[in-house]
Amino acid sequence: MVSILARHSSNATATALTLKCIAALTLREPTHSRLFFDCGAPEVIADCMKMHPDNAAVQKNGCWAIRNMVARCREQNPKFHELGIEAILNQSYEKFGQDFGFDIKSALRDLECDVKLDEQWTGKGVQMSNDS
């Protein structure tokens, strides 16, 4: 998969689909994540996301692949940080935050980056009474 991704990285459609496959194969599978890591996936994922900064599918599937790789293998985080993935994800958020900002923030969170998560429900306006 990593060699396919590298070989066809100039094709945005092939890149997006291959990243989606990596995301699926690494979901809740730390063994698979480590295998992809050992095959050089972080470098190729980062390169592909840099190569296609305006392609929503590449950016979204790249976020998923990164998140799934590091979610249960936090020892991979330093490698992604060395590759400048935080800046890549932040640039993606600037362009696509309205469309899939949650996915980008989830990847940043699992990479242990500083990220401001939106509070989905605050419960404001409700009063609790003590009628005991």
N, CA, C and O atoms as a Tinker XYZ file with bonds, in Angstrom:
   528  protein
     1  N      0.825000   -1.191000    0.000000    73     2
     2  CA     0.000000    0.000000    0.000000    64     1     3
     3  C      0.873000    1.261000    0.000000    63     2     4     5
     4  O      0.586000    2.219000   -0.718000    81     3
     5  N      1.924000    1.256000    0.797000    73     3     6
     6  CA     2.799000    2.428000    0.866000    64     5     7
     7  C      3.504000    2.654000   -0.464000    63     6     8     9
     8  O      3.645000    3.793000   -0.907000    81     7
     9  N      3.947000    1.577000   -1.102000    73     7    10
    10  CA     4.609000    1.747000   -2.396000    64     9    11
    11  C      3.618000    2.190000   -3.466000    63    10    12    13
    12  O      3.977000    2.965000   -4.353000    81    11
    13  N      2.389000    1.717000   -3.400000    73    11    14
    14  CA     1.352000    2.174000   -4.339000    64    13    15
    15  C      1.101000    3.663000   -4.123000    63    14    16    17
    16  O      1.002000    4.427000   -5.083000    81    15
    17  N      0.998000    4.067000   -2.873000    73    15    18
    18  CA     0.771000    5.475000   -2.553000    64    17    19
    19  C      1.918000    6.334000   -3.086000    63    18    20    21
    20  O      1.680000    7.384000   -3.682000    81    19
    21  N      3.134000    5.901000   -2.880000    73    19    22
    22  CA     4.297000    6.660000   -3.362000    64    21    23
    23  C      4.342000    6.700000   -4.889000    63    22    24    25
    24  O      4.616000    7.744000   -5.479000    81    23
    25  N      4.074000    5.571000   -5.517000    73    23    26
    26  CA     4.156000    5.475000   -6.969000    64    25    27
    27  C      3.104000    6.326000   -7.668000    63    26    28    29
    28  O      3.371000    6.898000   -8.725000    81    27
    29  N      1.917000    6.413000   -7.091000    73    27    30
    30  CA     0.812000    7.121000   -7.741000    64    29    31
    31  C      0.457000    8.422000   -7.026000    63    30    32    33
    32  O     -0.667000    8.910000   -7.146000    81    31
    33  N      1.397000    8.978000   -6.293000    73    31    34
    34  CA     1.124000   10.167000   -5.473000    64    33    35
    35  C      0.731000   11.394000   -6.286000    63    34    36    37
    36  O      0.074000   12.291000   -5.758000    81    35
    37  N      1.112000   11.454000   -7.546000    73    35    38
    38  CA     0.746000   12.621000   -8.353000    64    37    39
    39  C     -0.722000   12.589000   -8.783000    63    38    40    41
    40  O     -1.264000   13.610000   -9.207000    81    39
    41  N     -1.357000   11.441000   -8.679000    73    39    42
    42  CA    -2.771000   11.284000   -9.031000    64    41    43
    43  C     -3.609000   11.450000   -7.764000    63    42    44    45
    44  O     -3.584000   10.595000   -6.879000    81    43
    45  N     -4.346000   12.548000   -7.684000    73    43    46
    46  CA    -5.107000   12.856000   -6.466000    64    45    47
    47  C     -6.145000   11.794000   -6.145000    63    46    48    49
    48  O     -6.340000   11.459000   -4.977000    81    47
    49  N     -6.809000   11.263000   -7.148000    73    47    50
    50  CA    -7.840000   10.247000   -6.902000    64    49    51
    51  C     -7.221000    8.970000   -6.347000    63    50    52    53
    52  O     -7.714000    8.415000   -5.364000    81    51
    53  N     -6.152000    8.506000   -6.968000    73    51    54
    54  CA    -5.472000    7.306000   -6.484000    64    53    55
    55  C     -4.923000    7.536000   -5.080000    63    54    56    57
    56  O     -4.979000    6.645000   -4.233000    81    55
    57  N     -4.394000    8.732000   -4.835000    73    55    58
    58  CA    -3.864000    9.072000   -3.512000    64    57    59
    59  C     -4.967000    9.027000   -2.466000    63    58    60    61
    60  O     -4.804000    8.417000   -1.410000    81    59
    61  N     -6.092000    9.675000   -2.760000    73    59    62
    62  CA    -7.204000    9.713000   -1.797000    64    61    63
    63  C     -7.699000    8.308000   -1.479000    63    62    64    65
    64  O     -7.955000    7.986000   -0.319000    81    63
    65  N     -7.834000    7.478000   -2.500000    73    63    66
    66  CA    -8.344000    6.121000   -2.277000    64    65    67
    67  C     -7.350000    5.257000   -1.505000    63    66    68    69
    68  O     -7.748000    4.455000   -0.661000    81    67
    69  N     -6.074000    5.418000   -1.789000    73    67    70
    70  CA    -5.058000    4.646000   -1.072000    64    69    71
    71  C     -4.975000    5.088000    0.385000    63    70    72    73
    72  O     -4.824000    4.255000    1.278000    81    71
    73  N     -5.072000    6.391000    0.628000    73    71    74
    74  CA    -5.089000    6.878000    2.009000    64    73    75
    75  C     -6.306000    6.344000    2.750000    63    74    76    77
    76  O     -6.219000    6.013000    3.932000    81    75
    77  N     -7.430000    6.261000    2.068000    73    75    78
    78  CA    -8.638000    5.717000    2.691000    64    77    79
    79  C     -8.443000    4.246000    3.060000    63    78    80    81
    80  O     -8.915000    3.799000    4.105000    81    79
    81  N     -7.757000    3.503000    2.212000    73    79    82
    82  CA    -7.442000    2.100000    2.514000    64    81    83
    83  C     -6.536000    1.988000    3.735000    63    82    84    85
    84  O     -6.752000    1.144000    4.604000    81    83
    85  N     -5.524000    2.843000    3.793000    73    83    86
    86  CA    -4.627000    2.830000    4.959000    64    85    87
    87  C     -5.407000    3.163000    6.217000    63    86    88    89
    88  O     -5.207000    2.538000    7.258000    81    87
    89  N     -6.300000    4.148000    6.128000    73    87    90
    90  CA    -7.120000    4.510000    7.285000    64    89    91
    91  C     -7.968000    3.320000    7.736000    63    90    92    93
    92  O     -8.067000    3.045000    8.932000    81    91
    93  N     -8.572000    2.621000    6.792000    73    91    94
    94  CA    -9.415000    1.474000    7.132000    64    93    95
    95  C     -8.599000    0.342000    7.746000    63    94    96    97
    96  O     -9.031000   -0.286000    8.713000    81    95
    97  N     -7.429000    0.084000    7.190000    73    95    98
    98  CA    -6.609000   -1.030000    7.672000    64    97    99
    99  C     -5.968000   -0.764000    9.035000    63    98   100   101
   100  O     -5.608000   -1.700000    9.748000    81    99
   101  N     -5.830000    0.507000    9.392000    73    99   102
   102  CA    -5.194000    0.831000   10.677000    64   101   103
   103  C     -6.204000    1.175000   11.771000    63   102   104   105
   104  O     -5.812000    1.422000   12.912000    81   103
   105  N     -7.485000    1.193000   11.446000    73   103   106
   106  CA    -8.506000    1.518000   12.440000    64   105   107
   107  C     -8.542000    0.456000   13.536000    63   106   108   109
   108  O     -8.859000   -0.705000   13.281000    81   107
   109  N     -8.216000    0.866000   14.745000    73   107   110
   110  CA    -8.205000   -0.014000   15.923000    64   109   111
   111  C     -7.326000   -1.252000   15.743000    63   110   112   113
   112  O     -7.588000   -2.298000   16.337000    81   111
   113  N     -6.291000   -1.129000   14.928000    73   111   114
   114  CA    -5.363000   -2.235000   14.652000    64   113   115
   115  C     -3.920000   -1.779000   14.853000    63   114   116   117
   116  O     -3.237000   -1.466000   13.878000    81   115
   117  N     -3.442000   -1.736000   16.101000    73   115   118
   118  CA    -2.076000   -1.262000   16.335000    64   117   119
   119  C     -1.006000   -2.066000   15.601000    63   118   120   121
   120  O      0.031000   -1.519000   15.227000    81   119
   121  N     -1.248000   -3.346000   15.395000    73   119   122
   122  CA    -0.266000   -4.158000   14.662000    64   121   123
   123  C     -0.144000   -3.670000   13.228000    63   122   124   125
   124  O      0.962000   -3.544000   12.702000    81   123
   125  N     -1.276000   -3.397000   12.596000    73   123   126
   126  CA    -1.246000   -2.877000   11.222000    64   125   127
   127  C     -0.594000   -1.502000   11.185000    63   126   128   129
   128  O      0.183000   -1.193000   10.282000    81   127
   129  N     -0.919000   -0.691000   12.168000    73   127   130
   130  CA    -0.347000    0.650000   12.236000    64   129   131
   131  C      1.173000    0.588000   12.300000    63   130   132   133
   132  O      1.862000    1.344000   11.614000    81   131
   133  N      1.683000   -0.301000   13.114000    73   131   134
   134  CA     3.139000   -0.434000   13.238000    64   133   135
   135  C      3.763000   -0.924000   11.926000    63   134   136   137
   136  O      4.849000   -0.484000   11.547000    81   135
   137  N      3.080000   -1.826000   11.245000    73   135   138
   138  CA     3.593000   -2.304000    9.953000    64   137   139
   139  C      3.655000   -1.166000    8.933000    63   138   140   141
   140  O      4.649000   -1.017000    8.223000    81   139
   141  N      2.594000   -0.372000    8.865000    73   139   142
   142  CA     2.607000    0.779000    7.952000    64   141   143
   143  C      3.712000    1.764000    8.342000    63   142   144   145
   144  O      4.400000    2.313000    7.482000    81   143
   145  N      3.869000    1.976000    9.632000    73   143   146
   146  CA     4.913000    2.878000   10.113000    64   145   147
   147  C      6.284000    2.376000    9.675000    63   146   148   149
   148  O      7.103000    3.148000    9.175000    81   147
   149  N      6.531000    1.085000    9.863000    73   147   150
   150  CA     7.825000    0.504000    9.505000    64   149   151
   151  C      8.087000    0.522000    8.000000    63   150   152   153
   152  O      9.240000    0.476000    7.571000    81   151
   153  N      7.029000    0.589000    7.203000    73   151   154
   154  CA     7.167000    0.640000    5.741000    64   153   155
   155  C      7.307000    2.072000    5.214000    63   154   156   157
   156  O      7.363000    2.277000    4.001000    81   155
   157  N      7.365000    3.064000    6.110000    73   155   158
   158  CA     7.577000    4.441000    5.685000    64   157   159
   159  C      6.320000    5.228000    5.378000    63   158   160   161
   160  O      6.381000    6.242000    4.683000    81   159
   161  N      5.181000    4.778000    5.884000    73   159   162
   162  CA     3.924000    5.471000    5.601000    64   161   163
   163  C      3.915000    6.934000    6.051000    63   162   164   165
   164  O      3.397000    7.772000    5.313000    81   163
   165  N      4.457000    7.288000    7.217000    73   163   166
   166  CA     4.377000    8.704000    7.623000    64   165   167
   167  C      4.957000    9.665000    6.591000    63   166   168   169
   168  O      4.356000   10.698000    6.293000    81   167
   169  N      6.121000    9.326000    6.047000    73   167   170
   170  CA     6.754000   10.205000    5.060000    64   169   171
   171  C      5.889000   10.351000    3.812000    63   170   172   173
   172  O      5.707000   11.454000    3.299000    81   171
   173  N      5.362000    9.234000    3.332000    73   171   174
   174  CA     4.580000    9.263000    2.097000    64   173   175
   175  C      3.253000    9.981000    2.322000    63   174   176   177
   176  O      2.807000   10.740000    1.461000    81   175
   177  N      2.615000    9.750000    3.473000    73   175   178
   178  CA     1.357000   10.439000    3.785000    64   177   179
   179  C      1.591000   11.950000    3.816000    63   178   180   181
   180  O      0.839000   12.710000    3.208000    81   179
   181  N      2.628000   12.378000    4.521000    73   179   182
   182  CA     2.935000   13.816000    4.607000    64   181   183
   183  C      3.220000   14.395000    3.220000    63   182   184   185
   184  O      2.731000   15.474000    2.886000    81   183
   185  N      4.004000   13.687000    2.419000    73   183   186
   186  CA     4.308000   14.164000    1.060000    64   185   187
   187  C      3.042000   14.305000    0.223000    63   186   188   189
   188  O      2.883000   15.286000   -0.504000    81   187
   189  N      2.149000   13.335000    0.321000    73   187   190
   190  CA     0.911000   13.380000   -0.465000    64   189   191
   191  C      0.021000   14.535000   -0.031000    63   190   192   193
   192  O     -0.593000   15.200000   -0.865000    81   191
   193  N     -0.046000   14.772000    1.273000    73   191   194
   194  CA    -0.879000   15.875000    1.757000    64   193   195
   195  C     -0.289000   17.217000    1.333000    63   194   196   197
   196  O     -1.029000   18.163000    1.064000    81   195
   197  N      1.036000   17.305000    1.271000    73   195   198
   198  CA     1.687000   18.524000    0.781000    64   197   199
   199  C      1.467000   18.696000   -0.718000    63   198   200   201
   200  O      1.300000   19.816000   -1.200000    81   199
   201  N      1.467000   17.587000   -1.450000    73   199   202
   202  CA     1.334000   17.620000   -2.901000    64   201   203
   203  C     -0.076000   18.031000   -3.351000    63   202   204   205
   204  O     -0.250000   18.623000   -4.416000    81   203
   205  N     -1.073000   17.708000   -2.524000    73   203   206
   206  CA    -2.469000   17.968000   -2.899000    64   205   207
   207  C     -3.181000   18.798000   -1.822000    63   206   208   209
   208  O     -4.171000   18.341000   -1.250000    81   207
   209  N     -2.691000   20.010000   -1.539000    73   207   210
   210  CA    -3.260000   20.795000   -0.429000    64   209   211
   211  C     -4.693000   21.267000   -0.677000    63   210   212   213
   212  O     -5.406000   21.595000    0.271000    81   211
   213  N     -5.119000   21.304000   -1.935000    73   211   214
   214  CA    -6.460000   21.799000   -2.254000    64   213   215
   215  C     -7.456000   20.680000   -2.547000    63   214   216   217
   216  O     -8.597000   20.950000   -2.921000    81   215
   217  N     -7.039000   19.443000   -2.381000    73   215   218
   218  CA    -7.924000   18.324000   -2.649000    64   217   219
   219  C     -8.532000   17.832000   -1.334000    63   218   220   221
   220  O     -7.835000   17.273000   -0.487000    81   219
   221  N     -9.826000   18.045000   -1.179000    73   219   222
   222  CA   -10.505000   17.708000    0.077000    64   221   223
   223  C    -10.410000   16.220000    0.403000    63   222   224   225
   224  O    -10.202000   15.859000    1.561000    81   223
   225  N    -10.558000   15.357000   -0.590000    73   223   226
   226  CA   -10.523000   13.917000   -0.331000    64   225   227
   227  C     -9.144000   13.475000    0.157000    63   226   228   229
   228  O     -9.044000   12.663000    1.077000    81   227
   229  N     -8.094000   13.997000   -0.444000    73   227   230
   230  CA    -6.740000   13.658000   -0.002000    64   229   231
   231  C     -6.535000   14.142000    1.431000    63   230   232   233
   232  O     -6.008000   13.406000    2.265000    81   231
   233  N     -6.942000   15.360000    1.715000    73   231   234
   234  CA    -6.740000   15.912000    3.048000    64   233   235
   235  C     -7.547000   15.144000    4.103000    63   234   236   237
   236  O     -7.023000   14.817000    5.168000    81   235
   237  N     -8.792000   14.863000    3.812000    73   235   238
   238  CA    -9.639000   14.154000    4.775000    64   237   239
   239  C     -9.131000   12.738000    5.016000    63   238   240   241
   240  O     -8.998000   12.317000    6.165000    81   239
   241  N     -8.848000   12.007000    3.957000    73   239   242
   242  CA    -8.377000   10.631000    4.111000    64   241   243
   243  C     -6.987000   10.586000    4.730000    63   242   244   245
   244  O     -6.661000    9.643000    5.450000    81   243
   245  N     -6.165000   11.593000    4.458000    73   243   246
   246  CA    -4.867000   11.692000    5.117000    64   245   247
   247  C     -5.024000   11.883000    6.619000    63   246   248   249
   248  O     -4.305000   11.272000    7.409000    81   247
   249  N     -5.971000   12.736000    7.007000    73   247   250
   250  CA    -6.259000   12.940000    8.442000    64   249   251
   251  C     -6.676000   11.636000    9.098000    63   250   252   253
   252  O     -6.204000   11.290000   10.181000    81   251
   253  N     -7.574000   10.911000    8.422000    73   251   254
   254  CA    -8.036000    9.639000    8.968000    64   253   255
   255  C     -6.887000    8.644000    9.105000    63   254   256   257
   256  O     -6.770000    7.959000   10.121000    81   255
   257  N     -6.042000    8.569000    8.083000    73   255   258
   258  CA    -4.919000    7.626000    8.122000    64   257   259
   259  C     -3.976000    7.967000    9.271000    63   258   260   261
   260  O     -3.539000    7.082000   10.006000    81   259
   261  N     -3.666000    9.244000    9.421000    73   259   262
   262  CA    -2.782000    9.662000   10.507000    64   261   263
   263  C     -3.404000    9.339000   11.856000    63   262   264   265
   264  O     -2.770000    8.732000   12.720000    81   263
   265  N     -4.653000    9.752000   12.023000    73   263   266
   266  CA    -5.319000    9.533000   13.309000    64   265   267
   267  C     -5.357000    8.047000   13.653000    63   266   268   269
   268  O     -5.043000    7.664000   14.779000    81   267
   269  N     -5.737000    7.217000   12.699000    73   267   270
   270  CA    -5.843000    5.787000   12.986000    64   269   271
   271  C     -4.487000    5.155000   13.260000    63   270   272   273
   272  O     -4.390000    4.206000   14.036000    81   271
   273  N     -3.441000    5.676000   12.627000    73   271   274
   274  CA    -2.114000    5.136000   12.884000    64   273   275
   275  C     -1.626000    5.471000   14.283000    63   274   276   277
   276  O     -1.022000    4.628000   14.946000    81   275
   277  N     -1.880000    6.691000   14.743000    73   275   278
   278  CA    -1.306000    7.119000   16.025000    64   277   279
   279  C     -2.237000    6.934000   17.217000    63   278   280   281
   280  O     -1.782000    6.997000   18.359000    81   279
   281  N     -3.520000    6.710000   16.983000    73   279   282
   282  CA    -4.476000    6.646000   18.092000    64   281   283
   283  C     -4.088000    5.606000   19.140000    63   282   284   285
   284  O     -4.260000    5.839000   20.337000    81   283
   285  N     -3.575000    4.481000   18.707000    73   283   286
   286  CA    -3.193000    3.417000   19.643000    64   285   287
   287  C     -1.696000    3.133000   19.614000    63   286   288   289
   288  O     -1.225000    2.152000   20.190000    81   287
   289  N     -0.961000    4.000000   18.938000    73   287   290
   290  CA     0.496000    3.849000   18.837000    64   289   291
   291  C      1.128000    5.232000   18.970000    63   290   292   293
   292  O      1.720000    5.744000   18.019000    81   291
   293  N      1.003000    5.823000   20.129000    73   291   294
   294  CA     1.486000    7.196000   20.324000    64   293   295
   295  C      2.995000    7.327000   20.149000    63   294   296   297
   296  O      3.508000    8.436000   20.004000    81   295
   297  N      3.699000    6.218000   20.162000    73   295   298
   298  CA     5.146000    6.277000   19.943000    64   297   299
   299  C      5.473000    6.720000   18.513000    63   298   300   301
   300  O      6.624000    7.039000   18.214000    81   299
   301  N      4.481000    6.741000   17.636000    73   299   302
   302  CA     4.690000    7.197000   16.263000    64   301   303
   303  C      4.616000    8.717000   16.139000    63   302   304   305
   304  O      5.047000    9.278000   15.132000    81   303
   305  N      4.080000    9.376000   17.145000    73   303   306
   306  CA     3.885000   10.827000   17.071000    64   305   307
   307  C      5.142000   11.612000   16.722000    63   306   308   309
   308  O      5.084000   12.494000   15.866000    81   307
   309  N      6.288000   11.319000   17.363000    73   307   310
   310  CA     7.477000   12.128000   17.043000    64   309   311
   311  C      7.845000   12.125000   15.561000    63   310   312   313
   312  O      8.283000   13.146000   15.029000    81   311
   313  N      7.672000   10.998000   14.899000    73   311   314
   314  CA     8.001000   10.921000   13.473000    64   313   315
   315  C      7.099000   11.849000   12.666000    63   314   316   317
   316  O      7.574000   12.569000   11.788000    81   315
   317  N      5.802000   11.833000   12.961000    73   315   318
   318  CA     4.883000   12.723000   12.254000    64   317   319
   319  C      5.221000   14.183000   12.543000    63   318   320   321
   320  O      5.122000   15.032000   11.658000    81   319
   321  N      5.618000   14.475000   13.781000    73   319   322
   322  CA     5.997000   15.854000   14.124000    64   321   323
   323  C      7.244000   16.281000   13.350000    63   322   324   325
   324  O      7.318000   17.414000   12.873000    81   323
   325  N      8.228000   15.377000   13.223000    73   323   326
   326  CA     9.446000   15.685000   12.458000    64   325   327
   327  C      9.112000   16.048000   11.019000    63   326   328   329
   328  O      9.811000   16.850000   10.399000    81   327
   329  N      8.057000   15.466000   10.493000    73   327   330
   330  CA     7.666000   15.686000    9.100000    64   329   331
   331  C      6.828000   16.947000    8.913000    63   330   332   333
   332  O      6.417000   17.261000    7.796000    81   331
   333  N      6.576000   17.668000   10.002000    73   331   334
   334  CA     5.816000   18.906000    9.920000    64   333   335
   335  C      4.323000   18.708000    9.723000    63   334   336   337
   336  O      3.651000   19.559000    9.140000    81   335
   337  N      3.806000   17.590000   10.206000    73   335   338
   338  CA     2.403000   17.268000    9.957000    64   337   339
   339  C      1.454000   18.233000   10.663000    63   338   340   341
   340  O      0.343000   18.452000   10.181000    81   339
   341  N      1.859000   18.810000   11.785000    73   339   342
   342  CA     0.976000   19.750000   12.479000    64   341   343
   343  C      0.668000   20.957000   11.590000    63   342   344   345
   344  O     -0.482000   21.387000   11.508000    81   343
   345  N      1.676000   21.497000   10.934000    73   343   346
   346  CA     1.470000   22.635000   10.036000    64   345   347
   347  C      0.607000   22.232000    8.840000    63   346   348   349
   348  O     -0.239000   23.008000    8.395000    81   347
   349  N      0.817000   21.029000    8.324000    73   347   350
   350  CA     0.026000   20.545000    7.188000    64   349   351
   351  C     -1.444000   20.445000    7.603000    63   350   352   353
   352  O     -2.333000   20.870000    6.866000    81   351
   353  N     -1.688000   19.886000    8.776000    73   351   354
   354  CA    -3.068000   19.735000    9.246000    64   353   355
   355  C     -3.702000   21.085000    9.541000    63   354   356   357
   356  O     -4.885000   21.284000    9.263000    81   355
   357  N     -2.943000   22.006000   10.093000    73   355   358
   358  CA    -3.489000   23.340000   10.356000    64   357   359
   359  C     -3.840000   24.068000    9.059000    63   358   360   361
   360  O     -4.848000   24.772000    8.998000    81   359
   361  N     -3.020000   23.904000    8.028000    73   359   362
   362  CA    -3.342000   24.495000    6.718000    64   361   363
   363  C     -4.600000   23.853000    6.141000    63   362   364   365
   364  O     -5.431000   24.530000    5.535000    81   363
   365  N     -4.730000   22.561000    6.331000    73   363   366
   366  CA    -5.918000   21.864000    5.866000    64   365   367
   367  C     -7.155000   22.372000    6.611000    63   366   368   369
   368  O     -8.227000   22.513000    6.023000    81   367
   369  N     -6.998000   22.643000    7.892000    73   367   370
   370  CA    -8.120000   23.152000    8.677000    64   369   371
   371  C     -8.563000   24.522000    8.170000    63   370   372   373
   372  O     -9.758000   24.813000    8.125000    81   371
   373  N     -7.605000   25.361000    7.789000    73   371   374
   374  CA    -7.944000   26.681000    7.253000    64   373   375
   375  C     -8.796000   26.567000    5.996000    63   374   376   377
   376  O     -9.700000   27.375000    5.784000    81   375
   377  N     -8.515000   25.574000    5.165000    73   375   378
   378  CA    -9.253000   25.406000    3.908000    64   377   379
   379  C    -10.541000   24.610000    4.068000    63   378   380   381
   380  O    -11.553000   24.925000    3.441000    81   379
   381  N    -10.501000   23.585000    4.903000    73   379   382
   382  CA   -11.607000   22.626000    4.947000    64   381   383
   383  C    -12.251000   22.488000    6.321000    63   382   384   385
   384  O    -12.986000   21.532000    6.564000    81   383
   385  N    -11.988000   23.419000    7.209000    73   383   386
   386  CA   -12.522000   23.339000    8.564000    64   385   387
   387  C    -14.033000   23.247000    8.617000    63   386   388   389
   388  O    -14.584000   22.565000    9.481000    81   387
   389  N    -14.706000   23.924000    7.705000    73   387   390
   390  CA   -16.171000   23.877000    7.675000    64   389   391
   391  C    -16.682000   22.505000    7.232000    63   390   392   393
   392  O    -17.764000   22.078000    7.637000    81   391
   393  N    -15.907000   21.827000    6.409000    73   391   394
   394  CA   -16.357000   20.550000    5.849000    64   393   395
   395  C    -16.044000   19.358000    6.752000    63   394   396   397
   396  O    -16.908000   18.517000    7.000000    81   395
   397  N    -14.803000   19.290000    7.241000    73   395   398
   398  CA   -14.426000   18.148000    8.079000    64   397   399
   399  C    -13.401000   18.556000    9.141000    63   398   400   401
   400  O    -12.418000   17.857000    9.390000    81   399
   401  N    -13.666000   19.706000    9.753000    73   399   402
   402  CA   -12.779000   20.206000   10.792000    64   401   403
   403  C    -12.638000   19.263000   11.975000    63   402   404   405
   404  O    -11.571000   19.177000   12.582000    81   403
   405  N    -13.723000   18.551000   12.306000    73   403   406
   406  CA   -13.668000   17.601000   13.418000    64   405   407
   407  C    -12.620000   16.528000   13.166000    63   406   408   409
   408  O    -11.893000   16.146000   14.083000    81   407
   409  N    -12.535000   16.039000   11.940000    73   407   410
   410  CA   -11.557000   15.000000   11.600000    64   409   411
   411  C    -10.124000   15.524000   11.722000    63   410   412   413
   412  O     -9.231000   14.822000   12.198000    81   411
   413  N     -9.925000   16.753000   11.290000    73   411   414
   414  CA    -8.595000   17.358000   11.383000    64   413   415
   415  C     -8.214000   17.551000   12.841000    63   414   416   417
   416  O     -7.097000   17.230000   13.245000    81   415
   417  N     -9.150000   18.080000   13.635000    73   415   418
   418  CA    -8.874000   18.293000   15.058000    64   417   419
   419  C     -8.636000   16.969000   15.780000    63   418   420   421
   420  O     -7.827000   16.904000   16.705000    81   419
   421  N     -9.332000   15.926000   15.367000    73   419   422
   422  CA    -9.123000   14.607000   15.980000    64   421   423
   423  C     -7.707000   14.095000   15.702000    63   422   424   425
   424  O     -7.062000   13.523000   16.581000    81   423
   425  N     -7.237000   14.307000   14.484000    73   423   426
   426  CA    -5.869000   13.897000   14.160000    64   425   427
   427  C     -4.870000   14.703000   14.986000    63   426   428   429
   428  O     -3.914000   14.148000   15.528000    81   427
   429  N     -5.092000   16.013000   15.079000    73   427   430
   430  CA    -4.201000   16.863000   15.885000    64   429   431
   431  C     -4.216000   16.437000   17.348000    63   430   432   433
   432  O     -3.171000   16.376000   17.995000    81   431
   433  N     -5.405000   16.144000   17.863000    73   431   434
   434  CA    -5.523000   15.709000   19.264000    64   433   435
   435  C     -4.727000   14.435000   19.502000    63   434   436   437
   436  O     -3.983000   14.346000   20.478000    81   435
   437  N     -4.874000   13.441000   18.616000    73   435   438
   438  CA    -4.189000   12.174000   18.809000    64   437   439
   439  C     -2.688000   12.279000   18.558000    63   438   440   441
   440  O     -1.918000   11.429000   19.004000    81   439
   441  N     -2.277000   13.318000   17.846000    73   439   442
   442  CA    -0.847000   13.601000   17.689000    64   441   443
   443  C     -0.302000   14.382000   18.881000    63   442   444   445
   444  O      0.882000   14.713000   18.934000    81   443
   445  N     -1.197000   14.676000   19.847000    73   443   446
   446  CA    -0.865000   15.423000   21.063000    64   445   447
   447  C     -0.404000   16.841000   20.757000    63   446   448   449
   448  O      0.503000   17.371000   21.399000    81   447
   449  N     -1.053000   17.449000   19.755000    73   447   450
   450  CA    -0.811000   18.846000   19.419000    64   449   451
   451  C     -1.789000   19.714000   20.202000    63   450   452   453
   452  O     -2.807000   19.233000   20.700000    81   451
   453  N     -1.464000   20.992000   20.301000    73   451   454
   454  CA    -2.406000   21.922000   20.917000    64   453   455
   455  C     -3.566000   22.118000   19.953000    63   454   456   457
   456  O     -3.371000   22.523000   18.807000    81   455
   457  N     -4.761000   21.832000   20.421000    73   455   458
   458  CA    -5.945000   21.980000   19.591000    64   457   459
   459  C     -7.107000   22.390000   20.480000    63   458   460   461
   460  O     -7.274000   21.878000   21.586000    81   459
   461  N     -7.902000   23.319000   19.980000    73   459   462
   462  CA    -9.082000   23.760000   20.718000    64   461   463
   463  C    -10.276000   22.990000   20.192000    63   462   464   465
   464  O    -10.714000   23.196000   19.060000    81   463
   465  N    -10.798000   22.102000   21.023000    73   463   466
   466  CA   -11.956000   21.316000   20.625000    64   465   467
   467  C    -13.219000   22.098000   20.942000    63   466   468   469
   468  O    -13.311000   22.747000   21.984000    81   467
   469  N    -14.188000   22.036000   20.046000    73   467   470
   470  CA   -15.458000   22.726000   20.242000    64   469   471
   471  C    -16.303000   21.956000   21.250000    63   470   472   473
   472  O    -16.386000   20.729000   21.206000    81   471
   473  N    -16.921000   22.696000   22.150000    73   471   474
   474  CA   -17.812000   22.085000   23.118000    64   473   475
   475  C    -19.165000   21.908000   22.434000    63   474   476   477
   476  O    -19.807000   22.887000   22.056000    81   475
   477  N    -19.592000   20.667000   22.277000    73   475   478
   478  CA   -20.807000   20.382000   21.529000    64   477   479
   479  C    -22.067000   20.812000   22.270000    63   478   480   481
   480  O    -23.035000   21.246000   21.645000    81   479
   481  N    -22.064000   20.695000   23.586000    73   479   482
   482  CA   -23.248000   21.035000   24.374000    64   481   483
   483  C    -22.778000   21.585000   25.702000    63   482   484   485
   484  O    -21.977000   20.958000   26.395000    81   483
   485  N    -23.272000   22.743000   26.051000    73   483   486
   486  CA   -22.806000   23.369000   27.289000    64   485   487
   487  C    -23.846000   23.329000   28.391000    63   486   488   489
   488  O    -23.501000   23.476000   29.564000    81   487
   489  N    -25.100000   23.134000   28.049000    73   487   490
   490  CA   -26.137000   23.081000   29.073000    64   489   491
   491  C    -26.510000   24.440000   29.631000    63   490   492   493
   492  O    -27.123000   24.516000   30.696000    81   491
   493  N    -26.163000   25.504000   28.951000    73   491   494
   494  CA   -26.457000   26.853000   29.420000    64   493   495
   495  C    -27.961000   27.091000   29.426000    63   494   496   497
   496  O    -28.684000   26.574000   28.575000    81   495
   497  N    -28.426000   27.880000   30.392000    73   495   498
   498  CA   -29.807000   28.277000   30.443000    64   497   499
   499  C    -30.697000   27.348000   31.263000    63   498   500   501
   500  O    -31.900000   27.591000   31.365000    81   499
   501  N    -30.143000   26.302000   31.844000    73   499   502
   502  CA   -30.947000   25.376000   32.639000    64   501   503
   503  C    -30.613000   25.594000   34.103000    63   502   504   505
   504  O    -29.447000   25.616000   34.495000    81   503
   505  N    -31.645000   25.753000   34.893000    73   503   506
   506  CA   -31.473000   25.916000   36.324000    64   505   507
   507  C    -31.851000   24.625000   37.027000    63   506   508   509
   508  O    -32.869000   24.011000   36.709000    81   507
   509  N    -31.041000   24.222000   37.966000    73   507   510
   510  CA   -31.336000   23.040000   38.769000    64   509   511
   511  C    -31.872000   23.529000   40.103000    63   510   512   513
   512  O    -31.314000   24.452000   40.696000    81   511
   513  N    -32.935000   22.926000   40.575000    73   511   514
   514  CA   -33.470000   23.321000   41.881000    64   513   515
   515  C    -33.208000   22.221000   42.882000    63   514   516   517
   516  O    -33.126000   21.044000   42.530000    81   515
   517  N    -33.080000   22.611000   44.113000    73   515   518
   518  CA   -32.822000   21.673000   45.194000    64   517   519
   519  C    -34.098000   21.574000   46.028000    63   518   520   521
   520  O    -34.255000   22.294000   47.013000    81   519
   521  N    -35.006000   20.683000   45.634000    73   519   522
   522  CA   -36.281000   20.526000   46.292000    64   521   523
   523  C    -36.304000   19.323000   47.215000    63   522   524   525
   524  O    -37.271000   18.561000   47.185000    81   523
   525  N    -35.308000   19.123000   48.015000    73   523   526
   526  CA   -35.314000   17.953000   48.870000    64   525   527
   527  C    -35.774000   18.234000   50.253000    63   526   528
   528  O    -35.827000   17.326000   51.083000    81   527
